Amino acid sequence: MGSANTNANSNSSAYANAKANSNDNANAKANEITVPTNLCDEAGNLNQNSIGWAKTPLIGSNLSGSYLRKKRWNYWAVTTPDVLFSATISHLDYAAVMFVYILDLKTLRFFEKTELVPFGKGVHMPEKVNASLQYAGKNLMIGMEEKGAATEIKVECPNFSGKGVSLSANLMVHRPDGHESLNVVVPWSDKHFQYTSKQPTLPTEGEVRWGEDHYHFSKKEAFACLDFGRGKWPYSSTWNWASASGETGGHVVGLNFGGQWTDGTGQNENGIVVDGKLTKIHEDIVWKYDKTDFMKPWTLRSEKTDAVSLTFEPLFERTAATKAVVIQSEVHQMIGIFKGHVKTVDGKTIAIDSLLGWAEDHMARW
């Protein structure tokens, strides 16, 4: 999931000031949020005090009103050297959309299952990041239950990728004490805005069964990423998102970079988590890739410094398209390998060698 490049930006001084601050690292540091803050004011508009970023999920996403513009999702993806598994519960106001997919990284065998509930009847999305939610449909069940410092993800789909080919998952995602994440409020205007909490490098254990194939997840080599999104959106949106988690060069490293959707807002969703500690990258990322052939290598570079210098080599292209009366979307999510380097806030260079993750190009009218 992700966000938007849109003409809905406000001309108000608050957004102009935020943009100016984001271009200066010293000033941008002042945008760090350190106390619990609500996303919206009493009228349902953007709370100006929520604009910024935080190392922990301090924002309460108290969305109300603005029917059809509210978008909420909890997207989980877990990677091991053998498999990528993902489960999502989302609510777009006029529909709830649930999807589960799995990619065997050795054989590149892939399948995806989607279920839609008109108007999202019976699907309730919590305001807080670390809160339980569940979808129980006739053909698909997804549970995301909070258990202290962990999230239990359960999926049951009796007819997943063909007659009699079922999928089941039982995974426990752990949040180590003191583990930091990337939390950002992005303002397009006082009526259109997004809160995103990106949480990579969460150690995970458990099992996924896909037909006759059983995949075992151990905390030493399996890492989950949560993409939690809550916001009020303009109709047309485009974005890039890249994420990766794993061990490289003696460190556990998580990457999160965005593009397009934050342009002109004064905020971005760029950051790295190294051994559980966040480095917020205030520079924008320059993305280069070939839209006529997404399987060609991509490059991601920080705009002004060498804080981020990465090449992404795709292994598999996941495509998904929706063409309906009110919903049109197209995503090219490339699963592959990151190589290069990133720098922490204290200037330490972290070499990235074969870090598994994804990079995507997404357009939506929703």
C-alpha positions in Angstrom: 0.0 0.0 0.0 1.1 3.6 -0.2 0.0 7.2 -1.0 -0.3 9.9 -3.6 1.2 12.5 -6.0 -1.7 14.9 -6.3 -2.9 18.4 -7.1 -4.6 18.5 -3.7 -1.7 20.3 -1.9 -2.6 23.3 0.2 -1.3 26.8 -0.3 -1.5 27.5 3.4 1.5 28.7 5.3 1.6 25.6 7.5 2.3 23.4 4.5 4.8 25.9 3.1 6.6 25.9 6.4 6.7 22.2 6.6 8.2 21.9 3.1 10.8 24.5 4.0 11.7 22.6 7.1 12.1 19.3 5.3 14.8 20.9 3.1 17.0 21.6 6.0 18.0 18.7 8.2 18.5 20.8 11.3 15.0 22.3 11.0 13.4 19.0 10.0 14.6 17.5 13.3 12.2 19.9 15.0 9.4 18.1 13.3 10.0 15.0 15.4 6.9 14.0 17.4 7.7 12.7 20.9 4.3 12.7 22.6 1.0 11.0 21.8 -0.9 13.1 19.3 -4.2 12.7 17.4 -4.2 12.8 13.6 -7.4 14.9 13.4 -9.0 17.8 15.2 -12.6 17.7 16.5 -13.9 18.7 13.0 -12.2 15.8 11.4 -9.6 18.0 9.7 -5.8 17.5 10.0 -4.4 18.4 13.4 -1.4 20.6 12.6 0.5 19.3 15.6 0.5 15.8 14.1 2.6 16.9 11.0 6.0 15.3 11.3 7.7 12.0 12.1 8.3 9.8 15.1 10.4 6.8 16.1 7.4 5.0 17.6 3.7 4.9 16.6 2.5 7.9 18.7 -0.3 9.0 16.3 -3.9 8.2 17.0 -5.7 7.9 13.7 -9.1 9.3 14.8 -10.6 9.6 11.3 -14.2 10.7 10.9 -16.5 12.1 8.2 -15.3 12.6 4.6 -17.2 9.6 3.3 -15.5 7.8 0.4 -12.2 9.6 1.1 -11.0 7.6 4.2 -8.5 4.8 3.5 -7.3 2.4 6.1 -5.1 -0.7 5.8 -2.9 -3.1 7.7 -0.4 -4.8 5.3 2.0 -7.4 6.5 4.8 -9.0 4.5 7.2 -11.6 5.9 10.4 -12.7 4.1 12.7 -15.6 4.6 15.4 -16.9 2.2 12.8 -19.4 0.9 9.5 -17.5 0.7 7.7 -14.2 0.8 4.2 -14.2 2.5 1.8 -11.3 2.7 -1.6 -10.7 4.2 -3.7 -7.5 4.2 -6.9 -6.2 5.6 -8.0 -2.8 4.1 -11.1 -0.6 4.1 -11.6 2.1 1.4 -15.0 3.4 2.7 -17.0 2.0 -0.2 -15.4 -1.5 0.1 -13.2 -3.6 2.2 -10.5 -5.4 0.3 -8.5 -8.4 1.7 -5.7 -10.1 0.0 -3.1 -12.8 0.6 -0.2 -13.8 -1.6 2.8 -16.0 -1.4 6.0 -16.3 -3.5 8.3 -19.3 -3.4 11.7 -17.6 -3.9 13.4 -20.8 -5.0 10.9 -21.8 -7.8 9.1 -18.4 -8.3 5.8 -20.1 -7.9 3.3 -17.4 -7.0 -0.4 -17.1 -6.2 -2.7 -14.3 -4.8 -6.2 -14.4 -3.4 -8.4 -11.3 -3.1 -11.8 -10.9 -1.4 -14.0 -7.8 -1.6 -16.8 -6.8 0.8 -19.0 -4.0 -0.6 -19.1 -1.0 1.8 -16.8 -2.9 4.1 -19.7 -4.3 6.1 -18.4 -5.9 9.3 -14.8 -4.9 8.8 -13.6 -2.6 11.6 -10.2 -0.9 11.4 -8.7 0.2 14.7 -7.2 3.7 15.3 -4.0 2.5 16.9 -1.2 0.7 15.2 -0.8 -2.1 17.8 -4.5 -3.2 17.9 -6.2 -6.4 16.9 -8.3 -6.8 13.8 -9.9 -9.7 12.0 -11.7 -10.6 8.8 -13.8 -13.8 8.7 -15.3 -14.5 5.3 -16.8 -17.6 3.8 -13.6 -18.4 1.7 -10.9 -16.5 3.6 -10.0 -15.7 7.2 -7.3 -13.3 8.3 -6.6 -12.6 11.9 -4.0 -10.1 13.3 -4.2 -10.4 17.0 -2.1 -8.4 19.5 -0.5 -10.4 22.2 1.7 -8.1 24.3 4.9 -7.3 22.4 3.9 -9.5 19.5 1.3 -9.8 16.7 -0.1 -13.2 15.8 -1.0 -13.5 12.2 -3.4 -16.3 11.2 -4.7 -17.0 7.7 -7.0 -19.8 6.5 -8.1 -20.2 2.9 -9.4 -23.7 2.1 -9.5 -23.1 -1.7 -6.5 -20.8 -2.3 -4.8 -21.7 -5.6 -7.0 -24.3 -7.1 -9.5 -27.0 -6.1 -8.3 -28.6 -2.9 -5.1 -26.5 -2.7 -5.4 -24.7 0.7 -3.3 -22.1 2.4 -2.8 -21.7 6.1 -0.5 -19.5 8.1 0.3 -19.2 11.8 3.0 -16.6 12.5 4.1 -14.8 15.6 5.7 -11.4 14.8 7.8 -10.1 17.7 8.5 -6.4 18.6 11.8 -6.4 20.6 12.0 -3.9 23.5 13.1 -0.5 22.2 12.7 -1.4 18.6 12.1 1.8 16.6 10.0 2.3 13.4 9.2 5.0 10.9 6.0 7.0 11.6 5.1 9.9 9.4 2.1 12.2 8.9 2.0 13.6 5.3 -0.1 16.7 4.7 -1.6 17.4 1.2 -4.1 19.8 2.7 -6.1 20.2 5.9 -8.7 17.8 4.4 -6.4 15.3 2.7 -3.6 13.7 4.6 -2.0 10.4 5.5 -0.5 8.7 8.6 1.8 5.8 7.8 3.7 3.6 10.2 6.3 1.4 8.5 7.8 -1.2 10.8 10.5 -3.4 9.2 12.9 -6.0 10.6 10.5 -7.6 13.1 11.7 -11.1 13.9 9.1 -13.7 13.1 8.5 -17.4 13.8 5.9 -19.9 12.8 4.7 -21.8 9.7 2.9 -21.3 6.4 1.4 -24.3 4.5 0.6 -24.0 0.8 -0.8 -27.3 -0.5 1.9 -29.9 0.0 4.6 -27.3 0.7 5.4 -26.3 4.3 7.5 -23.2 5.1 9.1 -22.8 8.5 9.9 -19.4 9.8 12.6 -18.9 12.5 13.4 -15.6 14.3 17.0 -15.7 13.1 16.2 -15.4 9.4 12.5 -14.4 9.1 11.6 -10.7 9.2 8.2 -9.1 9.0 7.3 -5.6 7.8 4.1 -3.8 8.8 2.6 -1.0 6.6 -0.1 0.6 8.6 -2.0 3.4 6.8 -4.8 5.7 7.9 -5.8 8.9 6.0 -8.1 10.9 3.9 -7.2 10.8 0.3 -7.7 12.7 -3.0 -9.1 10.6 -5.8 -6.0 10.2 -8.0 -2.8 8.9 -6.5 0.6 7.6 -7.7 3.5 6.4 -5.6 6.7 4.4 -5.2 7.5 2.3 -2.2 10.6 0.3 -1.4 11.1 -1.9 1.6 13.6 -4.6 2.7 14.5 -6.4 5.9 17.3 -8.8 6.8 20.8 -9.4 8.1 23.7 -7.9 6.1 27.3 -7.1 7.1 26.7 -8.2 10.7 23.7 -5.9 11.1 19.9 -6.3 11.0 18.9 -3.7 8.5 15.5 -2.4 7.4 14.9 0.0 4.5 11.9 2.1 3.7 11.8 4.6 0.9 8.9 6.4 -0.9 8.5 8.5 -3.9 6.0 10.8 -5.8 3.2 10.8 -3.2 5.0 13.0 -0.7 6.2 15.6 -3.3 5.5 19.1 -2.2 4.3 18.2 1.3 7.4 18.9 3.3 7.5 15.3 4.6 8.7 12.0 3.3 8.7 8.3 4.4 12.4 7.7 3.9 14.4 6.0 6.7 16.5 3.0 7.7 16.4 0.9 10.8 19.7 -0.6 11.8 19.8 -3.0 14.8 16.5 -1.6 15.9 17.4 2.1 15.7 15.8 4.5 13.2 17.7 6.9 11.1 15.2 9.4 9.5 16.4 10.4 6.1 15.0 13.9 5.4 16.3 14.0 1.8 14.0 12.9 -1.0 15.1 9.8 -3.0 15.7 9.9 -6.7 14.2 6.8 -8.3 15.3 5.6 -11.7 13.7 2.6 -13.5 12.3 1.6 -16.8 8.5 1.7 -17.0 8.6 -0.3 -20.3 10.6 -3.1 -18.6 10.2 -3.2 -14.8 12.5 -6.2 -14.6 15.5 -4.1 -15.5 17.6 -2.9 -12.5 16.3 0.1 -10.5 18.5 2.7 -8.7 17.6 4.6 -5.5 19.8 7.6 -4.5 19.5 10.3 -1.9 19.0 13.6 -3.6 21.8 15.7 -2.2 24.2 13.4 -0.3 25.4 9.8 -0.5 23.3 8.7 2.5 21.5 6.2 0.2 23.1 4.6 -2.8 21.3 1.4 -3.8 20.7 -0.8 -6.8 17.6 -3.0 -6.9 17.7 -6.2 -9.0 14.2 -7.6 -9.5 13.6 -11.4 -9.4 9.8 -11.5 -9.8 7.1 -9.1 -10.9 3.8 -9.1 -9.1 1.2 -7.2 -11.0 -2.3 -6.4 -9.9 -4.9 -4.3 -11.8 -8.5 -3.2 -10.9 -10.8 -1.6 -13.4 -14.2 -0.8 -12.0 -16.6 2.1 -12.0 -15.1 3.9 -9.0 -11.8 2.0 -8.5 -9.0 1.9 -11.0 -5.5 0.8 -10.0 -2.4 -0.8 -11.3 0.6 -2.0 -9.3 3.9 -3.4 -10.4 5.5 -4.7 -7.2 9.0 -6.1 -7.9 10.4 -8.6 -5.5 14.2 -8.7 -5.6 17.6 -7.8 -4.1 19.0 -4.5 -2.8 22.8 -3.8 -3.0 24.8 -0.8 -2.2 25.1 1.2 1.0 23.2 3.5 3.4 24.4 5.8 6.2 23.2 6.0 9.8 22.5 9.3 11.6 26.0 9.1 13.1 27.6 8.8 9.7 28.4 5.1 9.8 28.3 3.4 6.4 26.3 0.2 6.3 27.1 -2.1 3.3 24.0 -3.7 1.8 24.7 -7.0 0.1 21.8 -9.1 -1.3 19.1 -7.7 1.0 15.7 -9.2 0.1 12.8 -6.8 -0.4 10.6 -5.1 -2.9 10.1 -1.9 -4.9 6.9 -0.8 -6.5 5.2 1.5 -9.0 1.6 2.1 -8.2 -1.3 4.2 -9.7 -4.7 4.4 -8.2 -8.0 6.3 -8.7 -10.0 5.4 -5.6 
